[in-house]
Amino acid sequence: MTTVFIAGSMNIKHLDLKVKERIDKIIESDLKVVVGDADGADASIQTYLADHCAKYATVYCSGPTPRNNIGDWQVCTIEAKHAKGTRAFFTAKDIAMAHVADFGLMIWDAKSTGTLSNVIELLKQKKKSVVFVNKEKSFVNVGDVDQLQELVSHMSEHAQVKADEKIGLHAKINELKHEQSNLFAH
């Protein structure tokens, strides 16, 4: 069964109609959904899934109990080896969701490094994402490095600098470019 990793920026509290329509298609197709336990988009996604009777959802959390499990779904707890509450602590569950997912649906504010990291993690694993850029109300498909760069172009210069400081954004893009060029070199 196909598994979709649905996530988004913590400061997005309301899902756009276009995102709801995509989630409706996922529910109607009886696809499995993995979602995080954070406030913001994760909680909004969980609420929407619960309100629309999604059958196959699993909530992932770092540590023993989820912060949110609105639909009382199955929980997958990820043992994080990092200090509780740190970026690395919460990233552990995101990496696990990217690993089990076949593709991602991300809702992004054009600055959140957590959501951007999810897209990059999926891409590293040769998986595609559909990213809803919330401020522009449009979807961007990300299945290769060029498309990732197109997505990053939606960020302000300031947001890109912050992403470089927090997650080494441009180094990760260069790493992916190198991996992609090595595929064609052989």
LINGIZI-V124855 format. One record per pair of residues at least 24 apart in sequence whose C-alpha atoms are under 8 Angstrom apart, sorted by the first residue. I is the first residue (numbers start at 1). GAP is how many residues later the second one is. D is the distance in Angstrom with one decimal. If there is no record, write none. Layout:
# LINGIZI-V124855
i->{I & I}
gap->{GAP & GAP}
d->{D & D}
This chain:
# LINGIZI-V124855
i->{1 & 1 & 2 & 2 & 2 & 2 & 3 & 3 & 3 & 3 & 3 & 3 & 3 & 3 & 4 & 4 & 4 & 4 & 4 & 4 & 4 & 4 & 4 & 5 & 5 & 5 & 5 & 5 & 5 & 5 & 5 & 5 & 5 & 5 & 6 & 6 & 6 & 6 & 6 & 6 & 6 & 6 & 7 & 7 & 7 & 7 & 7 & 7 & 7 & 7 & 7 & 7 & 8 & 8 & 8 & 8 & 8 & 8 & 8 & 9 & 9 & 9 & 9 & 9 & 9 & 9 & 9 & 10 & 10 & 10 & 10 & 10 & 10 & 11 & 11 & 11 & 12 & 12 & 12 & 12 & 12 & 13 & 13 & 13 & 13 & 14 & 14 & 15 & 15 & 15 & 16 & 16 & 18 & 19 & 19 & 20 & 23 & 24 & 27 & 27 & 27 & 30 & 30 & 30 & 31 & 32 & 32 & 32 & 33 & 33 & 34 & 34 & 34 & 34 & 34 & 35 & 35 & 35 & 36 & 36 & 36 & 36 & 37 & 37 & 37 & 37 & 37 & 38 & 38 & 39 & 39 & 41 & 43 & 43 & 43 & 46 & 46 & 47 & 60 & 60 & 60 & 61 & 61 & 62 & 62 & 62 & 62 & 94 & 95 & 98 & 99 & 102 & 102 & 103 & 103 & 103 & 104 & 104 & 104 & 104 & 105 & 105 & 105 & 105 & 106 & 106 & 106 & 107 & 107 & 107 & 107 & 108 & 108 & 108 & 109 & 109 & 109 & 110 & 110 & 110 & 110 & 110 & 110 & 110 & 111 & 111 & 111 & 111 & 111 & 113 & 113 & 113 & 117 & 120 & 120 & 124 & 145 & 145 & 145 & 145 & 148 & 149}
gap->{30 & 31 & 29 & 30 & 99 & 100 & 28 & 29 & 30 & 31 & 97 & 98 & 99 & 100 & 27 & 28 & 29 & 30 & 97 & 98 & 99 & 100 & 101 & 28 & 29 & 30 & 92 & 93 & 96 & 97 & 98 & 99 & 100 & 101 & 27 & 28 & 29 & 36 & 39 & 98 & 99 & 100 & 28 & 29 & 34 & 35 & 38 & 97 & 98 & 99 & 100 & 108 & 32 & 33 & 34 & 98 & 99 & 100 & 107 & 31 & 32 & 98 & 99 & 100 & 103 & 105 & 106 & 28 & 29 & 30 & 31 & 32 & 102 & 29 & 30 & 98 & 28 & 29 & 95 & 96 & 97 & 27 & 28 & 30 & 31 & 27 & 30 & 26 & 29 & 30 & 118 & 121 & 119 & 88 & 113 & 28 & 26 & 28 & 25 & 27 & 28 & 24 & 25 & 26 & 25 & 24 & 25 & 26 & 24 & 25 & 24 & 25 & 26 & 63 & 67 & 24 & 25 & 62 & 24 & 25 & 57 & 58 & 24 & 29 & 30 & 31 & 32 & 29 & 30 & 28 & 29 & 66 & 25 & 26 & 27 & 24 & 25 & 24 & 33 & 34 & 37 & 29 & 32 & 27 & 28 & 30 & 31 & 24 & 26 & 24 & 26 & 25 & 26 & 24 & 25 & 26 & 24 & 25 & 26 & 27 & 24 & 25 & 26 & 27 & 24 & 25 & 26 & 24 & 25 & 26 & 27 & 24 & 25 & 26 & 24 & 25 & 26 & 24 & 25 & 42 & 44 & 45 & 46 & 49 & 44 & 45 & 48 & 49 & 52 & 50 & 53 & 54 & 50 & 28 & 52 & 52 & 28 & 31 & 32 & 35 & 25 & 24}
d->{6.6 & 6.9 & 5.6 & 6.1 & 7.6 & 6.2 & 6.0 & 4.5 & 5.6 & 7.1 & 7.2 & 4.8 & 5.3 & 7.0 & 7.1 & 6.1 & 4.9 & 6.2 & 5.3 & 6.0 & 5.3 & 5.4 & 6.9 & 5.9 & 4.9 & 6.1 & 6.3 & 6.6 & 5.6 & 7.7 & 6.3 & 4.6 & 6.1 & 7.9 & 6.9 & 6.4 & 5.5 & 7.9 & 7.6 & 5.8 & 4.8 & 5.7 & 6.2 & 6.8 & 6.6 & 5.8 & 7.6 & 7.9 & 6.6 & 5.0 & 6.3 & 6.9 & 7.8 & 5.0 & 6.4 & 5.2 & 4.3 & 5.5 & 5.5 & 6.8 & 5.7 & 6.5 & 5.4 & 6.2 & 5.7 & 7.1 & 5.9 & 7.2 & 6.1 & 4.1 & 5.4 & 7.4 & 7.9 & 5.5 & 7.1 & 7.8 & 5.4 & 5.2 & 8.0 & 7.9 & 7.2 & 4.7 & 5.5 & 7.9 & 6.1 & 7.2 & 6.4 & 7.5 & 6.8 & 7.5 & 7.7 & 7.7 & 7.8 & 7.7 & 7.2 & 7.8 & 7.9 & 7.9 & 7.9 & 5.6 & 7.6 & 7.8 & 7.2 & 7.0 & 6.8 & 4.7 & 5.9 & 7.9 & 4.6 & 6.3 & 5.0 & 6.0 & 6.9 & 6.4 & 7.4 & 5.1 & 6.1 & 7.6 & 4.9 & 6.2 & 7.4 & 7.3 & 5.8 & 5.6 & 5.4 & 4.9 & 6.6 & 6.3 & 6.5 & 7.8 & 7.3 & 7.4 & 6.5 & 8.0 & 7.4 & 5.9 & 6.6 & 7.1 & 6.0 & 8.0 & 7.3 & 7.6 & 5.7 & 6.5 & 5.7 & 6.5 & 5.4 & 6.6 & 6.9 & 5.6 & 7.5 & 6.5 & 7.9 & 5.5 & 5.2 & 5.6 & 6.4 & 4.3 & 6.2 & 8.0 & 5.7 & 5.0 & 5.9 & 7.7 & 6.3 & 4.6 & 6.1 & 5.8 & 4.8 & 6.4 & 6.5 & 5.9 & 5.1 & 5.7 & 6.1 & 5.4 & 6.4 & 7.5 & 7.5 & 7.7 & 6.1 & 5.1 & 7.8 & 7.9 & 6.1 & 7.8 & 5.4 & 7.6 & 7.6 & 5.9 & 7.4 & 7.0 & 7.7 & 7.8 & 7.9 & 7.0 & 6.9 & 6.5 & 6.2 & 7.9 & 7.9 & 7.7}
